[in-house]
């Protein structure tokens, strides 16, 4: 019988590497109190000589101090750029010494003395930041966790006074997963914001020339190749596909890991939705796996979103060809349909894997624990249940500022991007400009999101270097390999013409 999952299910397009924590689903319950806040800074945290600002609420994050602006049509004053002025503490600060706790972040530069409007989006009292994401669209729900995460970072630091006495105002636009809408949203926000932070969409190929021409820093994880290779893109964990001299390169780390840990099948099928970026990812990975000696037994790059009965024939084709592994670029709905049909057919290949956004509580719930058993996800972050300081703070901030929300790998990636923006904003000086923010981003070395990711240096504009692999065991996500830390043995591998 054909099956379809209801519209309330969270759909996910898997556009990059991701995973989930051992036996802890990526679901964040409501915070109960402010007590026990992860990494709370002491009262003598480093600052610029002013006293540490007190929170504006007894429960940090109970209410955002600045509302999210969606589709605002206010004008923004642009003033002349000013040279950066930073304290000795900020000048000596590095990615490894930066204190990610929001109270400490606010304490690095306090008060409003000397503040002035210095760039688009910057006033004496606020810094406006843009985010254009695919909140609605064919795979509705996939990218919303990234918006939640960016908002949580900014709401948290705003509770302690913001950066240099300025509140961070997040202006969100929903592109509906349309590249033309994404372009329009980017053009609308460019004169109103200092930078874009955490934009996440399968339509992010829109607006790239406009951002580049305006020299607007774009801090986030790109899906499409042109955004991945834009000179103004700054990612906290790496680009999706790197283009050099007309050839596209993807990092082969996770394939090397499959081979080292003896999980690489002799033959594999590659599946994707009929969405251009999804099909590109599936085809590029098929090219890489084939070059690594894996036989390609079946491909289908035109599966409709929420495929229902479509997957029964796809599963039958893969089974009849004896495919020993499957790689999918679908959302949790498509993956669940496939896994249930495979379970009905008693078809259990050696490896069934997908990309990051499937690291979600919904993936197991929709498929059912028996059907999801063994399903694997590769991702650039540590699993959500682990205890790296950045991961603990991410979970605490999401629980406080987005209580009860289901998150995924896009959430932790956008969280790290937002934290990297705050670091660079401090480095850019009391009166930041796009140029000073760009210089600050270019000076970052070995960013890890306080241990949540493997080290990455944004100004290399390279692909993701380090991964973990997780899979479903007894109805829960578990770390598969490596046993701890990150697997980083790989490099750029050609996957076709750009």
TORVOLUM-130358 format. One record per residue (C-alpha): x, y, z; chain. Coordinates in nm, 4 decimals, padded with zeros to 6 digits. Layout:
LUMDREN  X  Y  Z  A
...
This chain:
LUMDREN  00.0000  00.0000  00.0000  A
LUMDREN  00.1336  00.3486  -00.0783  A
LUMDREN  00.2187  00.5501  00.2287  A
LUMDREN  00.2506  00.9226  00.2832  A
LUMDREN  00.3622  01.1130  00.5884  A
LUMDREN  00.1484  01.4041  00.7075  A
LUMDREN  00.2445  01.7631  00.6434  A
LUMDREN  00.3322  01.8141  01.0089  A
LUMDREN  00.6449  01.6043  00.9689  A
LUMDREN  00.9665  01.7994  00.9602  A
LUMDREN  01.1082  01.7604  00.6089  A
LUMDREN  01.4787  01.7816  00.5488  A
LUMDREN  01.6976  01.8197  00.2388  A
LUMDREN  02.0340  01.6698  00.3213  A
LUMDREN  02.2808  01.9112  00.1708  A
LUMDREN  02.5940  01.8605  00.3800  A
LUMDREN  02.7619  01.6260  00.6235  A
LUMDREN  02.5912  01.5781  00.9645  A
LUMDREN  02.5140  01.3446  01.2463  A
LUMDREN  02.3606  01.2900  01.5837  A
LUMDREN  02.4566  01.2139  01.9375  A
LUMDREN  02.4790  00.8734  02.0965  A
LUMDREN  02.1426  00.7679  02.2322  A
LUMDREN  02.0236  01.1252  02.2738  A
LUMDREN  01.7844  01.2559  02.0077  A
LUMDREN  01.8438  01.6082  01.8773  A
LUMDREN  01.5430  01.7427  02.0650  A
LUMDREN  01.5873  02.0264  02.3088  A
LUMDREN  01.3395  02.0446  02.5983  A
LUMDREN  01.2344  02.3761  02.7546  A
LUMDREN  01.4834  02.5276  02.9963  A
LUMDREN  01.3547  02.5215  03.3522  A
LUMDREN  01.5673  02.7978  03.5024  A
LUMDREN  01.8740  03.0098  03.4515  A
LUMDREN  02.0635  02.8188  03.7168  A
LUMDREN  02.3490  02.6053  03.5951  A
LUMDREN  02.3991  02.8002  03.2725  A
LUMDREN  02.6813  02.6358  03.0822  A
LUMDREN  03.0088  02.8250  03.0945  A
LUMDREN  02.8775  03.1212  03.2942  A
LUMDREN  03.1451  03.3881  03.3106  A
LUMDREN  03.2726  03.5178  03.6435  A
LUMDREN  03.1966  03.8740  03.7414  A
LUMDREN  03.5526  03.9768  03.6687  A
LUMDREN  03.5414  03.8544  03.3078  A
LUMDREN  03.7703  04.0584  03.0775  A
LUMDREN  03.6171  04.3837  02.9530  A
LUMDREN  03.7121  04.7333  02.8499  A
LUMDREN  03.7201  04.8781  03.1995  A
LUMDREN  03.3461  04.9085  03.2485  A
LUMDREN  03.1444  04.6972  03.4883  A
LUMDREN  02.9902  04.3741  03.3626  A
LUMDREN  02.6346  04.4397  03.2394  A
LUMDREN  02.3588  04.2682  03.4302  A
LUMDREN  02.0966  04.0611  03.2473  A
LUMDREN  01.7704  04.2378  03.1725  A
LUMDREN  01.5656  03.9440  03.2994  A
LUMDREN  01.5924  03.7058  03.5917  A
LUMDREN  01.5723  03.4271  03.3333  A
LUMDREN  01.8096  03.4996  03.0458  A
LUMDREN  01.6249  03.4253  02.7271  A
LUMDREN  01.2740  03.4288  02.8717  A
LUMDREN  01.1890  03.6988  02.6191  A
LUMDREN  01.4088  03.8198  02.3297  A
LUMDREN  01.5335  04.1695  02.3953  A
LUMDREN  01.5033  04.2551  02.0262  A
LUMDREN  01.2253  04.1043  01.8148  A
LUMDREN  01.3079  03.9262  01.4916  A
LUMDREN  01.2175  04.1495  01.1987  A
LUMDREN  01.0593  03.9779  00.8983  A
LUMDREN  01.0024  04.1808  00.5854  A
LUMDREN  01.0666  04.5150  00.7553  A
LUMDREN  01.0713  04.8207  00.5288  A
LUMDREN  01.2545  05.0640  00.7534  A
LUMDREN  01.5414  05.2647  00.6109  A
LUMDREN  01.8966  05.2457  00.7407  A
LUMDREN  02.1401  05.5359  00.7709  A
LUMDREN  02.4890  05.4763  00.6318  A
LUMDREN  02.7801  05.6695  00.7825  A
LUMDREN  03.1490  05.6953  00.7044  A
LUMDREN  03.3713  05.4141  00.8201  A
LUMDREN  03.5790  05.4594  01.1347  A
LUMDREN  03.9094  05.2918  01.2213  A
LUMDREN  03.8702  04.9993  01.4605  A
LUMDREN  03.9421  05.0658  01.8259  A
LUMDREN  03.9847  04.7565  02.0409  A
LUMDREN  04.0966  04.6860  02.3944  A
LUMDREN  04.4195  04.4931  02.4605  A
LUMDREN  04.2065  04.1960  02.5626  A
LUMDREN  04.0264  04.1921  02.2282  A
LUMDREN  04.3467  04.2478  02.0306  A
LUMDREN  04.5112  03.9450  02.1910  A
LUMDREN  04.1989  03.7272  02.1730  A
LUMDREN  04.2143  03.4208  01.9449  A
LUMDREN  03.9646  03.1547  01.8447  A
LUMDREN  04.1108  02.9258  02.1103  A
LUMDREN  04.0960  03.1844  02.3934  A
LUMDREN  03.7575  03.3387  02.3076  A
LUMDREN  03.4955  03.2873  02.5791  A
LUMDREN  03.1717  03.1819  02.4072  A
LUMDREN  02.9513  03.2400  02.7092  A
LUMDREN  02.7145  03.5326  02.6303  A
LUMDREN  02.7931  03.7141  02.9545  A
LUMDREN  03.1630  03.7064  02.8718  A
LUMDREN  03.1003  03.8012  02.5075  A
LUMDREN  02.9121  04.1116  02.6195  A
LUMDREN  03.1829  04.1991  02.8735  A
LUMDREN  03.4630  04.2240  02.6153  A
LUMDREN  03.3272  04.5625  02.5006  A
LUMDREN  03.0643  04.7419  02.7095  A
LUMDREN  02.8934  05.0798  02.7238  A
LUMDREN  02.7945  05.3050  02.4356  A
LUMDREN  03.0543  05.5784  02.4750  A
LUMDREN  03.2064  05.6500  02.1346  A
LUMDREN  02.9413  05.4541  01.9442  A
LUMDREN  02.8218  05.5991  01.6143  A
LUMDREN  02.6539  05.4810  01.2958  A
LUMDREN  02.9481  05.3416  01.1027  A
LUMDREN  02.8069  05.1131  00.8309  A
LUMDREN  02.4796  04.9809  00.6891  A
LUMDREN  02.2847  04.8275  00.9745  A
LUMDREN  02.4998  04.9852  01.2463  A
LUMDREN  02.3578  05.2552  01.4764  A
LUMDREN  02.4710  05.3769  01.8168  A
LUMDREN  02.2457  05.1216  01.9836  A
LUMDREN  02.2123  04.8240  01.7470  A
LUMDREN  02.3690  04.6105  01.4763  A
LUMDREN  02.1305  04.4648  01.2184  A
LUMDREN  02.2138  04.1254  01.0699  A
LUMDREN  02.0340  03.9523  00.7805  A
LUMDREN  01.9296  03.5902  00.7404  A
LUMDREN  01.7583  03.4547  00.4280  A
LUMDREN  01.6521  03.0936  00.4745  A
LUMDREN  01.4146  02.8380  00.3227  A
LUMDREN  01.1706  02.8309  00.6123  A
LUMDREN  00.8842  02.7206  00.3882  A
LUMDREN  00.8861  02.5390  00.0556  A
LUMDREN  00.9024  02.1852  -00.0843  A
LUMDREN  01.0968  02.0579  00.2160  A
LUMDREN  00.9409  02.2827  00.4787  A
LUMDREN  01.1021  02.2556  00.8213  A
LUMDREN  01.4469  02.1504  00.7034  A
LUMDREN  01.6172  02.4855  00.7429  A
LUMDREN  01.4210  02.6483  01.0253  A
LUMDREN  01.6555  02.5059  01.2948  A
LUMDREN  01.9345  02.7252  01.1551  A
LUMDREN  01.7251  03.0380  01.2076  A
LUMDREN  01.6364  02.9255  01.5613  A
LUMDREN  02.0051  02.8761  01.6420  A
LUMDREN  02.1185  03.2183  01.5163  A
LUMDREN  01.8360  03.3858  01.7044  A
LUMDREN  01.9341  03.1996  02.0223  A
LUMDREN  02.2955  03.3213  02.0044  A
LUMDREN  02.1906  03.6829  01.9561  A
LUMDREN  01.9116  03.6763  02.2147  A
LUMDREN  02.1583  03.5336  02.4667  A
LUMDREN  02.4213  03.8059  02.4230  A
LUMDREN  02.1506  04.0742  02.4093  A
LUMDREN  02.0410  03.9746  02.7591  A
LUMDREN  02.3783  04.1001  02.8836  A
LUMDREN  02.3832  04.4239  02.6846  A
LUMDREN  02.4959  04.3095  02.3406  A
LUMDREN  02.8333  04.3918  02.1863  A
LUMDREN  02.9754  04.7369  02.2717  A
LUMDREN  02.6360  04.8256  02.4139  A
LUMDREN  02.4619  04.7470  02.0831  A
LUMDREN  02.1828  04.4914  02.0632  A
LUMDREN  02.2074  04.2470  01.7722  A
LUMDREN  01.8889  04.2660  01.5637  A
LUMDREN  01.8181  03.9680  01.3390  A
LUMDREN  01.6225  04.0437  01.0212  A
LUMDREN  01.4850  03.7199  00.8747  A
LUMDREN  01.3429  03.6667  00.5266  A
LUMDREN  01.1854  03.3399  00.4043  A
LUMDREN  01.2799  03.2613  00.0432  A
LUMDREN  01.0309  02.9735  00.0127  A
LUMDREN  01.3254  02.7729  -00.1309  A
LUMDREN  01.3111  02.9785  -00.4508  A
LUMDREN  01.6363  03.1202  -00.5875  A
LUMDREN  01.4556  03.4199  -00.7398  A
LUMDREN  01.2942  03.4974  -00.4036  A
LUMDREN  01.6310  03.4479  -00.2341  A
LUMDREN  01.7806  03.7070  -00.4706  A
LUMDREN  01.5002  03.9525  -00.3999  A
LUMDREN  01.5353  03.9050  -00.0237  A
LUMDREN  01.9123  03.9526  -00.0374  A
LUMDREN  01.8762  04.2704  -00.2442  A
LUMDREN  01.6179  04.4058  -00.0021  A
LUMDREN  01.8381  04.3464  00.3031  A
LUMDREN  02.1790  04.4515  00.1661  A
LUMDREN  02.1384  04.8243  00.2477  A
LUMDREN  01.9898  04.7450  00.5882  A
LUMDREN  02.2390  04.5018  00.7441  A
LUMDREN  02.6066  04.4848  00.8313  A
LUMDREN  02.6319  04.1179  00.7300  A
LUMDREN  02.4360  03.8005  00.6647  A
LUMDREN  02.4654  03.5277  00.9273  A
LUMDREN  02.3469  03.1666  00.9154  A
LUMDREN  02.1373  03.1863  00.5966  A
LUMDREN  02.0418  02.8271  00.5114  A
LUMDREN  01.8472  02.7240  00.2019  A
LUMDREN  01.8623  02.4939  -00.0986  A
LUMDREN  01.8031  02.8123  -00.3025  A
LUMDREN  02.1105  03.0000  -00.1780  A
LUMDREN  02.2488  03.0361  -00.5300  A
LUMDREN  02.0295  03.3464  -00.5494  A
LUMDREN  02.1743  03.6841  -00.4509  A
LUMDREN  02.5399  03.5794  -00.4627  A
LUMDREN  02.6535  03.8398  -00.7217  A
LUMDREN  02.4692  04.1143  -00.5351  A
LUMDREN  02.6334  04.0296  -00.2012  A
LUMDREN  02.9746  04.0035  -00.3660  A
LUMDREN  02.9384  04.3404  -00.5381  A
LUMDREN  02.8323  04.5063  -00.2123  A
LUMDREN  03.1211  04.3435  -00.0188  A
LUMDREN  02.8761  04.2149  00.2418  A
LUMDREN  03.0243  03.9425  00.4644  A
LUMDREN  02.8114  03.6282  00.4273  A
LUMDREN  02.8742  03.3984  00.7232  A
LUMDREN  02.7152  03.0565  00.6851  A
LUMDREN  02.7161  02.7083  00.5387  A
LUMDREN  02.6534  02.7150  00.1621  A
LUMDREN  02.4542  02.4535  -00.0291  A
LUMDREN  02.5120  02.5653  -00.3880  A
LUMDREN  02.8496  02.5809  -00.5588  A
LUMDREN  02.8450  02.9502  -00.6495  A
LUMDREN  02.7794  03.0589  -00.2898  A
LUMDREN  03.0430  02.8116  -00.1663  A
LUMDREN  03.3015  02.9846  -00.3825  A
LUMDREN  03.2011  03.3483  -00.3333  A
LUMDREN  03.4892  03.5587  -00.1955  A
LUMDREN  03.2633  03.7127  00.0696  A
LUMDREN  03.1487  03.3741  00.2133  A
LUMDREN  03.2948  03.2873  00.5514  A
LUMDREN  03.2038  02.9436  00.6862  A
LUMDREN  03.2704  02.8141  01.0355  A
LUMDREN  03.3108  02.4544  00.9144  A
LUMDREN  03.3892  02.4552  00.5430  A
LUMDREN  03.2429  02.4903  00.1949  A
LUMDREN  03.0275  02.2256  00.0285  A
LUMDREN  03.2061  02.2160  -00.3073  A
LUMDREN  03.5248  02.4042  -00.3972  A
LUMDREN  03.5930  02.5115  -00.7572  A
LUMDREN  03.9485  02.5505  -00.8819  A
LUMDREN  04.0273  02.6243  -01.2472  A
LUMDREN  03.6869  02.5015  -01.3614  A
LUMDREN  03.6950  02.1729  -01.1678  A
LUMDREN  03.4709  02.1015  -00.8687  A
LUMDREN  03.6304  01.9405  -00.5620  A
LUMDREN  03.4709  01.7758  -00.2607  A
LUMDREN  03.6564  01.6581  00.0466  A
LUMDREN  03.6947  01.2781  00.0475  A
LUMDREN  03.7392  01.2428  00.4248  A
LUMDREN  03.4160  01.0562  00.4968  A
LUMDREN  03.4764  00.8059  00.2127  A
LUMDREN  03.8264  00.7389  00.3472  A
LUMDREN  03.6707  00.6849  00.6893  A
LUMDREN  03.4242  00.4305  00.5500  A
LUMDREN  03.7149  00.2394  00.4000  A
LUMDREN  03.9351  00.2591  00.7115  A
LUMDREN  03.6538  00.1320  00.9343  A
LUMDREN  03.5576  -00.1412  00.6821  A
LUMDREN  03.2125  -00.0018  00.6054  A
LUMDREN  03.2641  00.0768  00.2351  A
LUMDREN  03.0495  -00.1531  00.0149  A
LUMDREN  03.1603  -00.2901  -00.3207  A
LUMDREN  02.8534  -00.1448  -00.4934  A
LUMDREN  02.6241  00.1492  -00.4124  A
LUMDREN  02.3061  00.3179  -00.5334  A
LUMDREN  02.2747  00.6977  -00.5375  A
LUMDREN  01.9370  00.8672  -00.4964  A
LUMDREN  01.8157  01.2256  -00.4776  A
LUMDREN  01.5095  01.4394  -00.5102  A
LUMDREN  01.4630  01.6084  -00.8457  A
LUMDREN  01.5870  01.9365  -00.6963  A
LUMDREN  01.8993  02.0686  -00.8733  A
LUMDREN  02.1242  02.1015  -00.5680  A
LUMDREN  02.0184  01.7604  -00.4339  A
LUMDREN  02.0867  01.5959  -00.7700  A
LUMDREN  02.4251  01.7716  -00.7932  A
LUMDREN  02.5319  01.6403  -00.4523  A
LUMDREN  02.4259  01.2842  -00.5316  A
LUMDREN  02.6024  01.2847  -00.8694  A
LUMDREN  02.9208  01.4382  -00.7290  A
LUMDREN  02.9375  01.1758  -00.4571  A
LUMDREN  02.8679  00.8990  -00.7060  A
LUMDREN  03.1689  01.0246  -00.9026  A
LUMDREN  03.3883  01.0194  -00.5921  A
LUMDREN  03.2753  00.6737  -00.4752  A
LUMDREN  03.3299  00.5309  -00.8253  A
LUMDREN  03.6814  00.6745  -00.8359  A
LUMDREN  03.7442  00.5051  -00.5007  A
LUMDREN  03.6621  00.1661  -00.6561  A
LUMDREN  03.2927  00.1349  -00.5703  A
LUMDREN  03.0632  00.0053  -00.8459  A
LUMDREN  02.7556  00.2225  -00.9118  A
LUMDREN  02.4665  -00.0250  -00.9278  A
LUMDREN  02.1710  00.2161  -00.9583  A
LUMDREN  02.0984  00.5900  -00.9783  A
LUMDREN  01.7825  00.7981  -00.9593  A
LUMDREN  01.8196  01.1748  -00.9386  A
LUMDREN  01.4556  01.2716  -01.0054  A
LUMDREN  01.2575  01.1395  -00.7078  A
LUMDREN  00.9684  01.3746  -00.6209  A
LUMDREN  00.9654  01.5283  -00.2703  A
LUMDREN  00.7503  01.3269  -00.0250  A
LUMDREN  00.7704  01.0345  -00.2692  A
LUMDREN  00.5204  00.7927  -00.1106  A
LUMDREN  00.4669  00.4942  -00.3399  A
LUMDREN  00.7594  00.5990  -00.5630  A
LUMDREN  01.0072  00.4417  -00.3247  A
LUMDREN  00.8657  00.0891  -00.3565  A
LUMDREN  00.9823  00.0638  -00.7176  A
LUMDREN  01.3156  00.2276  -00.6330  A
LUMDREN  01.3752  -00.0224  -00.3525  A
LUMDREN  01.2817  -00.3120  -00.5816  A
LUMDREN  01.5313  -00.1904  -00.8418  A
LUMDREN  01.8149  -00.1593  -00.5896  A
LUMDREN  01.7404  -00.5000  -00.4407  A
LUMDREN  01.7247  -00.6702  -00.7809  A
LUMDREN  02.0685  -00.5263  -00.8680  A
LUMDREN  02.2174  -00.6472  -00.5410  A
LUMDREN  02.3296  -00.2987  -00.4325  A
LUMDREN  02.5468  -00.3312  -00.1237  A
LUMDREN  02.5029  00.0303  -00.0178  A
LUMDREN  02.2770  00.3319  -00.0649  A
LUMDREN  02.3530  00.7067  -00.0504  A
LUMDREN  02.0527  00.9396  -00.0454  A
LUMDREN  02.0025  01.3143  -00.0758  A
LUMDREN  01.6418  01.3300  00.0420  A
LUMDREN  01.4600  01.4684  00.3441  A
LUMDREN  01.3375  01.2749  00.6474  A
LUMDREN  01.0090  01.1989  00.4680  A
LUMDREN  01.1730  01.0423  00.1624  A
LUMDREN  01.4277  00.8555  00.3735  A
LUMDREN  01.1493  00.7192  00.5943  A
LUMDREN  00.9474  00.5982  00.2940  A
LUMDREN  01.2554  00.4230  00.1575  A
LUMDREN  01.3525  00.2643  00.4892  A
LUMDREN  01.0030  00.1269  00.5511  A
LUMDREN  00.9852  -00.0241  00.2022  A
LUMDREN  01.3299  -00.1778  00.2510  A
LUMDREN  01.2167  -00.3252  00.5812  A
LUMDREN  00.9042  -00.4717  00.4168  A
LUMDREN  01.1233  -00.6284  00.1474  A
LUMDREN  01.3756  -00.7612  00.4024  A
LUMDREN  01.6439  -00.5716  00.2134  A
LUMDREN  01.9372  -00.4809  00.4394  A
LUMDREN  02.2449  -00.3541  00.2504  A
LUMDREN  02.5789  -00.3175  00.4253  A
LUMDREN  02.5517  00.0639  00.4308  A
LUMDREN  02.2547  00.3017  00.4026  A
LUMDREN  02.3581  00.6632  00.4550  A
LUMDREN  02.2541  01.0216  00.3992  A
LUMDREN  02.3580  01.3786  00.4730  A
LUMDREN  02.3314  01.5924  00.7821  A
LUMDREN  01.9760  01.7121  00.8207  A
LUMDREN  01.8507  01.3570  00.8761  A
LUMDREN  02.0118  01.3783  01.2183  A
LUMDREN  01.6756  01.4506  01.3700  A
LUMDREN  01.4374  01.2867  01.6117  A
LUMDREN  01.1803  01.2904  01.3314  A
LUMDREN  01.3892  01.0644  01.1073  A
LUMDREN  01.3652  00.7680  01.3441  A
LUMDREN  01.0055  00.8411  01.4428  A
LUMDREN  00.8821  00.8584  01.0828  A
LUMDREN  01.0626  00.5470  00.9669  A
LUMDREN  01.0061  00.3447  01.2840  A
LUMDREN  01.2948  00.2138  01.4894  A
LUMDREN  01.3056  -00.1277  01.3202  A
LUMDREN  01.3194  00.0208  00.9696  A
LUMDREN  01.5695  00.2903  01.0708  A
LUMDREN  01.8102  00.0428  01.2350  A
LUMDREN  02.1605  00.0972  01.0969  A
LUMDREN  02.0735  00.4130  00.9005  A
LUMDREN  02.3854  00.6337  00.8981  A
LUMDREN  02.4605  01.0056  00.8735  A
LUMDREN  02.7960  01.1790  00.8270  A
LUMDREN  02.8438  01.5259  00.9704  A
LUMDREN  03.1069  01.7889  01.0561  A
LUMDREN  03.0078  01.8305  01.4217  A
LUMDREN  03.0334  01.6118  01.7267  A
LUMDREN  02.7157  01.4205  01.8186  A
LUMDREN  02.4670  01.6278  02.0137  A
LUMDREN  02.4888  01.4218  02.3325  A
LUMDREN  02.8601  01.4795  02.3827  A
LUMDREN  03.0247  01.7201  02.6240  A
LUMDREN  03.2437  01.9575  02.4245  A
LUMDREN  03.1934  02.3073  02.5735  A
LUMDREN  03.0468  02.4419  02.2499  A
LUMDREN  02.7999  02.1564  02.2202  A
LUMDREN  02.6851  02.2021  02.5782  A
LUMDREN  02.6364  02.5758  02.5264  A
LUMDREN  02.4515  02.5180  02.1985  A
LUMDREN  02.2052  02.2848  02.3709  A
LUMDREN  02.1606  02.5203  02.6657  A
LUMDREN  02.0943  02.8223  02.4452  A
LUMDREN  01.8498  02.6351  02.2207  A
LUMDREN  01.6648  02.4999  02.5239  A
LUMDREN  01.6391  02.8529  02.6654  A
LUMDREN  01.5603  03.0551  02.3531  A
LUMDREN  01.3859  02.7947  02.1324  A
LUMDREN  01.2270  02.5676  02.3930  A
LUMDREN  01.0750  02.2443  02.2678  A
LUMDREN  01.2095  02.2854  01.9138  A
LUMDREN  01.3503  01.9929  01.7173  A
LUMDREN  01.6921  02.0792  01.5769  A
LUMDREN  01.9302  01.9203  01.3272  A
LUMDREN  02.2851  01.9608  01.1996  A
LUMDREN  02.1952  02.2841  01.0235  A
LUMDREN  02.1172  02.4201  01.3704  A
LUMDREN  02.4624  02.3590  01.5194  A
LUMDREN  02.6330  02.4813  01.2005  A
LUMDREN  02.4403  02.8108  01.2056  A
LUMDREN  02.5044  02.8433  01.5804  A
LUMDREN  02.8795  02.8224  01.5196  A
LUMDREN  02.8524  03.0739  01.2349  A
LUMDREN  02.6695  03.3174  01.4649  A
LUMDREN  02.9338  03.2774  01.7343  A
LUMDREN  03.2060  03.3397  01.4763  A
LUMDREN  03.0255  03.6589  01.3748  A
LUMDREN  03.0275  03.7840  01.7365  A
LUMDREN  03.3997  03.7074  01.7623  A
LUMDREN  03.4718  03.8975  01.4394  A
LUMDREN  03.2405  04.1835  01.5419  A
LUMDREN  03.4486  04.2351  01.8561  A
LUMDREN  03.7680  04.2252  01.6516  A
LUMDREN  03.6210  04.4762  01.4028  A
LUMDREN  03.6222  04.7537  01.6629  A
LUMDREN  03.3700  04.9670  01.8477  A
LUMDREN  03.2401  05.1145  01.5206  A
LUMDREN  03.2485  04.8228  01.2783  A
LUMDREN  03.2312  04.8410  00.9013  A
LUMDREN  03.1962  04.5675  00.6433  A
LUMDREN  03.5646  04.6088  00.5632  A
LUMDREN  03.6802  04.5778  00.9254  A
LUMDREN  03.4487  04.2806  00.9795  A
LUMDREN  03.5911  04.1131  00.6684  A
LUMDREN  03.9469  04.1692  00.7915  A
LUMDREN  03.8557  04.0185  01.1275  A
LUMDREN  03.7017  03.7097  00.9641  A
LUMDREN  04.0135  03.6698  00.7512  A
LUMDREN  04.2287  03.6579  01.0640  A
LUMDREN  04.0518  03.3620  01.2253  A
LUMDREN  04.2561  03.0432  01.2544  A
LUMDREN  04.1443  02.6929  01.3557  A
LUMDREN  03.7872  02.7766  01.4502  A
LUMDREN  03.6162  02.4829  01.6287  A
LUMDREN  03.2999  02.6343  01.7726  A
LUMDREN  03.4516  02.5734  02.1184  A
LUMDREN  03.5106  02.2068  02.0402  A
LUMDREN  03.1852  02.1290  01.8575  A
LUMDREN  03.3695  02.0938  01.5222  A
LUMDREN  03.7089  01.9953  01.3932  A
LUMDREN  03.9440  02.2921  01.3342  A
LUMDREN  03.8749  02.5046  01.0260  A
LUMDREN  04.0390  02.8245  00.8990  A
LUMDREN  03.7777  03.0262  00.7080  A
LUMDREN  04.0120  03.2258  00.4843  A
LUMDREN  04.1246  02.9044  00.3104  A
LUMDREN  03.7755  02.8744  00.1580  A
LUMDREN  03.8260  02.4979  00.1489  A
LUMDREN  03.5843  02.2117  00.1993  A
LUMDREN  03.4971  02.0533  00.5318  A
LUMDREN  03.8017  01.8688  00.6660  A
LUMDREN  03.6739  01.6687  00.9639  A
LUMDREN  03.3727  01.4427  01.0158  A
LUMDREN  03.2008  01.2057  01.2517  A
LUMDREN  02.9683  00.9227  01.1458  A
LUMDREN  02.6620  00.8193  01.3426  A
LUMDREN  02.3987  00.5502  01.2919  A
LUMDREN  02.0785  00.4207  01.4474  A
LUMDREN  02.1140  00.1449  01.7068  A
LUMDREN  01.8068  00.0147  01.8919  A
LUMDREN  01.6035  00.3182  01.7928  A
LUMDREN  01.8621  00.5793  01.8965  A
LUMDREN  02.1393  00.7700  01.7225  A
LUMDREN  02.4887  00.6569  01.8258  A
LUMDREN  02.8416  00.7584  01.7332  A
LUMDREN  02.9803  00.5032  01.4869  A
LUMDREN  03.3294  00.6308  01.4104  A
LUMDREN  03.5744  00.7480  01.5145  A
LUMDREN  03.5337  00.6349  01.8742  A
LUMDREN  03.6041  00.9926  01.9885  A
LUMDREN  03.6947  01.3257  01.8340  A
LUMDREN  03.6913  01.3730  01.4567  A
LUMDREN  03.8132  01.1833  01.1530  A
LUMDREN  04.0219  01.4245  00.9442  A
LUMDREN  04.2170  01.2044  00.6975  A
LUMDREN  04.1286  01.3428  00.3583  A
LUMDREN  04.1672  01.6187  00.1063  A
LUMDREN  04.0151  01.7786  -00.2020  A
LUMDREN  03.8958  01.5247  -00.4583  A
LUMDREN  03.7775  01.6160  -00.8122  A
LUMDREN  03.4089  01.5382  -00.8665  A
LUMDREN  03.3466  01.6978  -01.2089  A
LUMDREN  03.3429  02.0218  -01.3998  A
LUMDREN  03.1995  02.3244  -01.2253  A
